[in-house]
Amino acid sequence: MSAYRDMLYGINKDNAEVKALYEGALKKYCKLDTLSMACIWQHWHESTNG
């Protein structure tokens, strides 16, 4: 959340290089978070439906 805020409104809002680094890191985070949710859903689905 801090990286996103800094990218939009903080000291680095006009720094394209830093914004690109933040963007890459946030995309990796979102990908990993989505994968984690899918793994949890699959576990629950298999646990409740045999």
Backbone as CSV, one residue per row, in Angstrom:
resi,resn,N_x,N_y,N_z,CA_x,CA_y,CA_z,C_x,C_y,C_z
1,MET,0.824,-1.175,0.000,0.000,0.000,0.000,0.880,1.254,0.000
2,SER,1.949,1.201,0.758,2.852,2.354,0.816,3.521,2.606,-0.533
3,ALA,3.909,1.523,-1.210,4.546,1.678,-2.518,3.565,2.293,-3.513
4,TYR,2.333,1.829,-3.492,1.314,2.361,-4.399,1.073,3.845,-4.125
5,ARG,0.945,4.188,-2.853,0.733,5.588,-2.475,1.924,6.450,-2.909
6,ASP,3.132,5.969,-2.662,4.321,6.729,-3.038,4.402,6.897,-4.553
7,MET,4.031,5.858,-5.279,4.080,5.899,-6.728,3.118,6.964,-7.284
8,LEU,1.975,7.113,-6.638,0.980,8.066,-7.128,1.124,9.473,-6.555
9,TYR,1.469,9.562,-5.276,1.409,10.857,-4.592,2.696,11.263,-3.874
10,GLY,3.609,10.347,-3.716,4.785,10.606,-2.882,5.930,11.285,-3.609
11,ILE,7.063,11.221,-2.975,8.261,11.890,-3.465,8.696,11.356,-4.835
12,ASN,8.325,10.119,-5.133,8.752,9.503,-6.396,7.693,9.540,-7.491
13,LYS,6.655,10.320,-7.319,5.559,10.324,-8.292,5.989,10.765,-9.691
14,ASP,7.067,11.511,-9.790,7.559,11.965,-11.090,8.821,11.233,-11.541
15,ASN,9.215,10.211,-10.795,10.418,9.446,-11.108,10.011,8.167,-11.847
16,ALA,10.162,8.176,-13.175,9.719,7.045,-13.997,10.445,5.750,-13.647
17,GLU,11.705,5.821,-13.296,12.478,4.617,-12.977,11.952,3.956,-11.699
18,VAL,11.729,4.739,-10.674,11.208,4.206,-9.409,9.788,3.681,-9.604
19,LYS,8.980,4.413,-10.368,7.611,3.979,-10.627,7.593,2.644,-11.364
20,ALA,8.513,2.442,-12.284,8.599,1.172,-13.010,8.981,0.033,-12.061
21,LEU,9.883,0.304,-11.130,10.258,-0.711,-10.146,9.079,-1.049,-9.241
22,TYR,8.373,-0.039,-8.785,7.178,-0.258,-7.967,6.136,-1.062,-8.741
23,GLU,5.934,-0.689,-9.997,4.934,-1.382,-10.809,5.258,-2.868,-10.924
24,GLY,6.505,-3.186,-11.196,6.912,-4.592,-11.299,6.718,-5.335,-9.993
25,ALA,7.099,-4.708,-8.901,6.965,-5.342,-7.588,5.494,-5.546,-7.224
26,LEU,4.647,-4.564,-7.519,3.226,-4.688,-7.208,2.562,-5.768,-8.061
27,LYS,2.958,-5.890,-9.311,2.407,-6.946,-10.167,2.809,-8.328,-9.663
28,LYS,4.056,-8.475,-9.228,4.503,-9.753,-8.655,3.711,-10.075,-7.388
29,TYR,3.507,-9.073,-6.553,2.743,-9.266,-5.329,1.313,-9.721,-5.657
30,CYS,0.681,-9.047,-6.603,-0.701,-9.398,-6.963,-0.779,-10.811,-7.533
31,LYS,0.190,-11.177,-8.350,0.214,-12.526,-8.916,0.333,-13.575,-7.814
32,LEU,1.222,-13.346,-6.879,1.415,-14.287,-5.781,0.197,-14.341,-4.868
33,ASP,-0.411,-13.197,-4.602,-1.596,-13.137,-3.768,-2.750,-13.894,-4.422
34,THR,-2.939,-13.729,-5.725,-3.995,-14.431,-6.446,-3.742,-15.934,-6.434
35,LEU,-2.515,-16.347,-6.633,-2.177,-17.767,-6.580,-2.478,-18.346,-5.204
36,SER,-2.150,-17.603,-4.162,-2.428,-18.063,-2.797,-3.921,-18.254,-2.571
37,MET,-4.724,-17.299,-3.040,-6.178,-17.422,-2.879,-6.707,-18.621,-3.656
38,ALA,-6.179,-18.866,-4.845,-6.612,-20.016,-5.638,-6.246,-21.327,-4.939
39,CYS,-5.073,-21.392,-4.329,-4.658,-22.598,-3.591,-5.556,-22.832,-2.384
40,ILE,-5.894,-21.777,-1.679,-6.782,-21.909,-0.520,-8.157,-22.385,-0.970
41,TRP,-8.692,-21.782,-2.037,-10.001,-22.187,-2.543,-9.978,-23.647,-2.960
42,GLN,-8.937,-24.076,-3.659,-8.833,-25.469,-4.093,-8.799,-26.406,-2.892
43,HIS,-8.051,-26.053,-1.865,-7.982,-26.884,-0.658,-9.366,-26.997,-0.014
44,TRP,-10.060,-25.879,0.154,-11.397,-25.903,0.754,-12.366,-26.706,-0.098
45,HIS,-12.286,-26.526,-1.398,-13.170,-27.237,-2.309,-12.957,-28.750,-2.201
46,GLU,-11.700,-29.167,-2.195,-11.397,-30.598,-2.082,-11.750,-31.132,-0.698
47,SER,-11.595,-30.323,0.324,-11.919,-30.768,1.692,-13.416,-30.942,1.900
48,THR,-14.206,-30.120,1.252,-15.664,-30.181,1.482,-16.400,-31.047,0.457
49,ASN,-15.784,-31.292,-0.684,-16.450,-32.064,-1.731,-15.810,-33.412,-1.991
50,GLY,-14.832,-33.759,-1.184,-14.189,-35.057,-1.318,-13.369,-35.116,-2.547
